[in-house]
Amino acid sequence: MPGLGAATRSRHRIAHALGWALALAALAFVAWVVPVRDRCWDPRSPASTRLAVSRDADGAGACVLHARTGDVRIDAAQCSELACEPGVASTMRHAHLGLLAVLPLLYALGTVAWAARWRALLGLTGVHLPLGEVWRVSIEAQAGGVLLPGGIGGDALRIASVVARLPGGEREHSPVSIAVASVLLDRAVGLAVVGATAAVLAFAWGGTQAGPIANVLAALPVVFLLGVVAVRRVPPRGIGWLVGARFGRIAKPLLEYVRDPRAPRTLLVAAALSALVAGAQFATIRGLVSALGGVPTAEKWVYVGTAMAFVVSALPGLPGAWGTADATYVLFFGLAGLPAGIALSVCLSYRMFWYATAVVGAVLHLGRARNLRRARP
């Protein structure tokens, strides 16, 4: 129906435009809130305007105040009396390089655990690939997640890569559904465990005063578990409407997967591996906070904010979640008592780990494609 197709395309364009508008608004918020240089003021005059400040490179302790009327140089004694909020530049310049060198290794271990989780989910569908091959596909797909919003491109590449590796007969018998259900459940299990981990850490540090957001995060695994139980217990005719709905092509393989007798054990293994993934991610973020000189006054918000940034990163917006993820870190890390410069530096550093892994994946993908071309007669 031409009219229906036009209406669908119109809704997609509106949703795409709203996603970009939200991301650009978030970028504007970050640019307005986060200082590049140190922002200093005289504590004896709290009503005075905060000014961007640069430190002299000669180490004498003098400062240059960047006022609207021009730059003003003050001596070390006057500079030491100022109260300052660190900017991104000084935060990165004074980072603990030894700790920063270790954290990428921790992040890399998290990607291996992520690949093992997806491999466990793929195993139920009859797709048995070596862990190294699944890890390779995962980080190759991560390059697509950098270029396209919300990880959509990465998921599509994972599905296509698995389907391409299936034997011909198996591919014809179960084309894309073999990978679709595993990728959807991989995301769902990951989100549920991230929420559970953040909630546990938030309640550990904040007690009963962890806050409503921690309660929402704690509800994510409960909702997922109840959904699995409901799908497995409800008779097929009770969920037939899902298969017949517009999203039936996605719902059908997912329902078949969850209703498989082996699904509970597989999902339990995936949840255990997901705990390793979440642990590596939270430890990396907390390590970045320490490496960049951050000392939270309310520790729970570091973990709640990290979980919310992961959730926001999965939503459509700018490629790589630029803007939305940055604003989330700045907002929630501010509640943790961390300056905006440190919050943004943590986000940018974590993104660099992500991009470095994506570059490795892109190189592996190009190398494999070149080898395939050479192998052809």
Buried (B, 14 or more C-beta within 10 A) or exposed (E): EEEEEEEEEEEEEEEEEEBBEBBBEBBEBBEEBBBEBBBBBBEEEEEEEBBBBBBBEEEEEBBBBBEEEEEEEBEBEBBEEBEBBBBBBBBBEEBBEEEBEEBBEBBBBBBBBBBBBBBBBBBBBEBEBEEEBBBBBBBBBBBBBBEBBBBBBBBBBBBBBBBEBBEEEBBEEBEBBBBBBBBBBBBBBBBBBBBBBBBBBBBEBBEEEBBEBBEBBBBBBEEBEEEBEEBBEEEEEEBEEBBEEEEBEBBBBBBBBBBBEEBEEBBEBBBBBBBBBBBBBBBBBBBBBBBBBBEBEBBBBBBBBBBBBBBBBBBBBBBBBBBBBBBBBBBBBBBBBBBBBBBBBBBBBBBEBBBEBBBBBBEBBEEEEEEEEEEEE
